[in-house]
């Protein structure tokens, strides 16, 4: 039985994305009534094809992306997720740079808009918090979790990494930002992401009826 359509969840993606997250996003979110739309910078092309990490010695998953990050409005989405692995590092790339200028990569510019759009949840998992590290304004003072590999990057960018014993926390919620440690917690991450969207919608309903 098809679920009632509840809106879109945009997923920023590039080459070397995490295939576990990709597969689970494609299963879970549609089951909950949300369309998954993959977004990237297409460099003037109508579409691009990206491959996953070669976790088992070969690239097992590919995604064709037709949505250009420069052409969309964050308010058209219930949430935006940055997929894990090395894809977000690639989306930080700038063709031209100037001393003292904030990162102008299209995905970073879009994320600035998204973080300042009321009602839109932002999610990162594993290495994907890298994208927020491209601009300290996006992460400074925010409580987060991430893969152990990028703790130094996150803390140097001003993020407050939350620890549990001798590891980073599995999941952290700080306002509109939901962060997950690694693909091993992807199911919990997705469930909480949807819960946070639904809580936001309930608050909006209460406010509208007040």
N, C-alpha and C positions, 0 to 999 in steps of 0.2 A: 504494500500500500504506500503510495507516494505521500510524503509529508507536505504539509502546507508550506508555501513559500514564505520565508520570514525575512529575506533580504540577502545581501551578498557579503561574503568575506573575501577580501583581496589578499593575495599572497605574493609578496615580492620575491622574485626568483631570478637566478642566473645560472651559469655553468657551475658544476660541482655542488649541486644541492643535495641535501640528505634524503635518501630514498625512503627510509622508514617513515619519516614525517610526511613526505609526499604521498605515500600510499595511504597512510592513516587519515590525512586531511581529506583525500578523495572519497574515502569510505564514510567517515564519521559525520562531517559537516552536512552533506546532502541528506543523510539519515535524519538529521535534526531539523531539516527544512531550509538549510542555507546553501546557496550556490557558491561554489569556489571559483574565483576568477584569478588567474595568474597574470602578474604584472611585471614588466621590466622596462628597461630603456632599450629600444629597438634600433637605434642608430640609423634612422631614416628608412628602415625596412618595414614592410607590411606585417612581417612575422619573423620570428627567430626560433630555432629549436635548441634547447639546452639539455645537457645530459647530467645524470646524477653522479655522485662519487662512485668510483669503481671499487666498491667495498669487497667484492668477491673476485677481483681481478678483471672485471669487465663492467662496462656501463650498462646496467640493466633497465634503467628507466629514462625516458625522454619526454619532454613536454614542449608543445608548440605554443608559443605565446604571441598573441595578437593585440594585446592591450598595452599601449605606450604610456609610461608613467607620467610623461609631460601633459597628457591629454585628459586626465581624469580629475574628478573632484572627490576629496576624502569623504565628504558628507553623503556620497552615494553608497557608502559601505557601512555595515554595522561594525566591522572591525578590519584592521590591517595586520597581517602577520608577516614577519620576516623569517623565511625558512632557514634552517640550520645548515651546517657545514661551511664551505668557503664562498658560497654565492654572494653573501653580503659584502665581503671584502672586495669582490669584483665590482659591485655596485657603488663603491666609494670612489671609483676612479674618476679623475678630472682630466679633461684634455688640456686645459690651460690653468695655470696656477699663478697666484700673486701673493707676495709676502703680506701677511696680516689679513688676507681675505678668507672668510669662512668657506668651507667646502661647498662647491657649486654643482656637484654631481646631481643629475636629475632625481635620483632616488632619495638623496639627502634633502634636497629642496622640498620634495613631496612629503617626506617624513616631518619636516618642520611644520608644514601646513596641517598634517594629520594630527600631530601632537597638540595643536592649538584649535582643533575642531571639536566642539562640544558633542558628546554622545558617541564618539568613535573610539573603540578600544584598540590598543596597540599591543601586539604580542611578539616576543622574541623567544627563541629557544636555542640552547647550546651556543655555537659560535656567532649566531646572528645578531647578538648585541653589539658586535663590531660596527654595524651600520650607525648606531646611535653614538658610538665613540668618535665618529667623524666630525661631530660638533658638540662641544661640551655643554652647550645650552640645552641639548636634548637629554642629557643624562646626569648632569651635576646635581648632587643632593638626592637623587632618586634611589630608593632601595630596590636592589635587583639581585638576580642570581644568574649564573652562566657556567659554561664549561671551565674547568680548572685551567685550561690552556690560555685563556684570555683574561684571567683575573687582573693581571698587571695592566692590560690595556684599559679595562673598565675602571679600575681604581685611579689610574693616571688621568682619565677623562672626567673624574669627579664623582663617579657612581659609588654608592655605598653597598658593597657586596655583603649579603647576609650569609652567615656560616652556621652550620649545624655540626657540632663536634669537630671532626677533622676533614670536613667536606663543605662545599657550598650547598645551600638549601635547595631542595627539590623544586620549589615553586615559591614565588614572591609576587604579591599584589601591592602596587603602590599607585593609587588613584586609577588613571586610565591605562596604566602600564602593567602588563602581566608577563613575567619572565619565567622560563623553565630552564632547568639545569642541562639536560641533554635528551636525546631521543628515547632514552629509557623511561622518561616520565611523560611522553607525548600524550598518552591517553588522559592522564590527570590534567595536563595542560589544556587540552581541548575541552574537557568537561568544565573546567573552571572558566575558560574563555567564554563559553556559551552562557554559563551562569552569570558572569559579570555583564554580558550584553543584556540578558533578561532583567537583571536587577536595575540596570540603567533605564530600560524601557518602563519598568514599573514606577521608578521615581519620576519619570517624565509624565506618566499618566496621572500620578497623584498631584504633581505640580499643576497640570493642566486643569484638574478638577477642583483645585483648592480655591 
